[in-house]
Amino acid sequence: MTDILFILFAVVAVGGAVGVVIGRSPVASLLFMVATLASVAGIYVLFEAHFLAAIQVLVYAGAIMVLFLFVIMLLNLGHDYRADLRYGSWSLLSLVVVGLTAGVLMQGFSGDVGADLLEDGAAAAAAIDAAVIEKGAVGVIADPLFTDYVVAFELMGLLLLVAIVAAVVLAKPRGSGEG
Amino acid sequence: MLTPALLLSAALFVIGTLGVIVRRNAIIIFLCIELQLNAVNLAFVALSRYTGIEGQLYVFFVMTVAAAEAAVGLAIIISIFRHYETVNVDKFNVLKW
């Protein structure tokens, strides 16, 4: 059952990703992207990462994609598909880069990378499952987040503040206010 | 199920790379970068199942950075569009020699 679900989600994810690249209008690409993000969230659930799956759907497929949609509709884009694709030497370059990247990644991932990992992996998986039962799906993330990684967490808050201020300053129309 | 997930992650990353190279619309390029970030997240989650919960924490951080990056990047795109009336990246050639 898990394998069937994984194959289903994987097919939707890859199909959506291809759709993002070949989509004719930005809105179509965006909807394909939402399909990809949702099926990746499904795969997170298969790996017992329930909190991240919820965050993926709420923040990524929800908030960030809606932000993209706002910008696409604000700028009224998507009427020049022919001018949007690169041809000639660029397509050759893309084939070379994609081939090299795919080759390196496939070789690294498809070997016995998991062989020694899976041996003591069962213990780690059991430990995670026990922690989820004890603290809940959110608590198991929140516990290390607010103890061992609290500095990184606070810096993340600072980063978001800086990003918000920067976005407001950058998107402000020229000549309005004193900026 | 680890190896198939890593292969799926590699496939998504490669498709994202392809999109960054072949498209000229800045927003689609941005979407493809998000796709690459998601591919890496998938690898993190798949590996965290066998190594410990830290992998999921990193995914949480990556998502936060991705959100910040999307906000700033889209603001830059809006700003550029105001100036050039287009989001075709070949038209922004002031910094190119």
Boltz contact constraints between the chains, C-beta under 6 A:
constraints:
  - contact:
      token1: [A, 10]
      token2: [B, 8]
      max_distance: 6.0
  - contact:
      token1: [A, 14]
      token2: [B, 11]
      max_distance: 6.0
  - contact:
      token1: [A, 17]
      token2: [B, 12]
      max_distance: 6.0
  - contact:
      token1: [A, 17]
      token2: [B, 15]
      max_distance: 6.0
  - contact:
      token1: [A, 17]
      token2: [B, 35]
      max_distance: 6.0
  - contact:
      token1: [A, 20]
      token2: [B, 31]
      max_distance: 6.0
  - contact:
      token1: [A, 21]
      token2: [B, 18]
      max_distance: 6.0
  - contact:
      token1: [A, 21]
      token2: [B, 19]
      max_distance: 6.0
  - contact:
      token1: [A, 26]
      token2: [B, 27]
      max_distance: 6.0
  - contact:
      token1: [A, 29]
      token2: [B, 28]
      max_distance: 6.0
  - contact:
      token1: [A, 29]
      token2: [B, 31]
      max_distance: 6.0
  - contact:
      token1: [A, 33]
      token2: [B, 31]
      max_distance: 6.0
  - contact:
      token1: [A, 40]
      token2: [B, 38]
      max_distance: 6.0
  - contact:
      token1: [A, 40]
      token2: [B, 42]
      max_distance: 6.0
  - contact:
      token1: [A, 44]
      token2: [B, 45]
      max_distance: 6.0
  - contact:
      token1: [A, 47]
      token2: [B, 45]
      max_distance: 6.0
  - contact:
      token1: [A, 47]
      token2: [B, 46]
      max_distance: 6.0
  - contact:
      token1: [A, 47]
      token2: [B, 49]
      max_distance: 6.0
  - contact:
      token1: [A, 49]
      token2: [B, 45]
      max_distance: 6.0
  - contact:
      token1: [A, 49]
      token2: [B, 56]
      max_distance: 6.0
  - contact:
      token1: [A, 52]
      token2: [B, 56]
      max_distance: 6.0
  - contact:
      token1: [A, 52]
      token2: [B, 59]
      max_distance: 6.0
  - contact:
      token1: [A, 64]
      token2: [B, 67]
      max_distance: 6.0
  - contact:
      token1: [A, 64]
      token2: [B, 70]
      max_distance: 6.0
  - contact:
      token1: [A, 71]
      token2: [B, 74]
      max_distance: 6.0
  - contact:
      token1: [A, 75]
      token2: [B, 81]
      max_distance: 6.0
  - contact:
      token1: [A, 84]
      token2: [B, 23]
      max_distance: 6.0
  - contact:
      token1: [A, 84]
      token2: [B, 24]
      max_distance: 6.0
  - contact:
      token1: [A, 84]
      token2: [B, 25]
      max_distance: 6.0
  - contact:
      token1: [A, 85]
      token2: [B, 22]
      max_distance: 6.0
  - contact:
      token1: [A, 86]
      token2: [B, 22]
      max_distance: 6.0
  - contact:
      token1: [A, 94]
      token2: [B, 18]
      max_distance: 6.0
  - contact:
      token1: [A, 94]
      token2: [B, 21]
      max_distance: 6.0
  - contact:
      token1: [A, 94]
      token2: [B, 22]
      max_distance: 6.0
  - contact:
      token1: [A, 98]
      token2: [B, 14]
      max_distance: 6.0
  - contact:
      token1: [A, 98]
      token2: [B, 17]
      max_distance: 6.0
  - contact:
      token1: [A, 98]
      token2: [B, 18]
      max_distance: 6.0
  - contact:
      token1: [A, 101]
      token2: [B, 14]
      max_distance: 6.0
  - contact:
      token1: [A, 101]
      token2: [B, 17]
      max_distance: 6.0
  - contact:
      token1: [A, 102]
      token2: [B, 14]
      max_distance: 6.0
  - contact:
      token1: [A, 105]
      token2: [B, 10]
      max_distance: 6.0
  - contact:
      token1: [A, 106]
      token2: [B, 10]
      max_distance: 6.0
  - contact:
      token1: [A, 109]
      token2: [B, 6]
      max_distance: 6.0
  - contact:
      token1: [A, 109]
      token2: [B, 7]
      max_distance: 6.0
  - contact:
      token1: [A, 109]
      token2: [B, 10]
      max_distance: 6.0
  - contact:
      token1: [A, 114]
      token2: [B, 2]
      max_distance: 6.0
  - contact:
      token1: [A, 114]
      token2: [B, 3]
      max_distance: 6.0
  - contact:
      token1: [A, 117]
      token2: [B, 50]
      max_distance: 6.0
  - contact:
      token1: [A, 121]
      token2: [B, 50]
      max_distance: 6.0
  - contact:
      token1: [A, 124]
      token2: [B, 50]
      max_distance: 6.0
  - contact:
      token1: [A, 124]
      token2: [B, 51]
      max_distance: 6.0
  - contact:
      token1: [A, 124]
      token2: [B, 52]
      max_distance: 6.0
  - contact:
      token1: [A, 125]
      token2: [B, 49]
      max_distance: 6.0
  - contact:
      token1: [A, 128]
      token2: [B, 53]
      max_distance: 6.0
  - contact:
      token1: [A, 141]
      token2: [B, 56]
      max_distance: 6.0
  - contact:
      token1: [A, 149]
      token2: [B, 57]
      max_distance: 6.0
  - contact:
      token1: [A, 156]
      token2: [B, 64]
      max_distance: 6.0
  - contact:
      token1: [A, 159]
      token2: [B, 68]
      max_distance: 6.0
  - contact:
      token1: [A, 160]
      token2: [B, 68]
      max_distance: 6.0
  - contact:
      token1: [A, 163]
      token2: [B, 68]
      max_distance: 6.0
  - contact:
      token1: [A, 163]
      token2: [B, 71]
      max_distance: 6.0
  - contact:
      token1: [A, 163]
      token2: [B, 72]
      max_distance: 6.0
  - contact:
      token1: [A, 166]
      token2: [B, 72]
      max_distance: 6.0
  - contact:
      token1: [A, 167]
      token2: [B, 71]
      max_distance: 6.0
  - contact:
      token1: [A, 167]
      token2: [B, 72]
      max_distance: 6.0
  - contact:
      token1: [A, 167]
      token2: [B, 75]
      max_distance: 6.0
  - contact:
      token1: [A, 170]
      token2: [B, 75]
      max_distance: 6.0
  - contact:
      token1: [A, 170]
      token2: [B, 76]
      max_distance: 6.0
  - contact:
      token1: [A, 170]
      token2: [B, 79]
      max_distance: 6.0
  - contact:
      token1: [A, 171]
      token2: [B, 75]
      max_distance: 6.0
  - contact:
      token1: [A, 171]
      token2: [B, 78]
      max_distance: 6.0
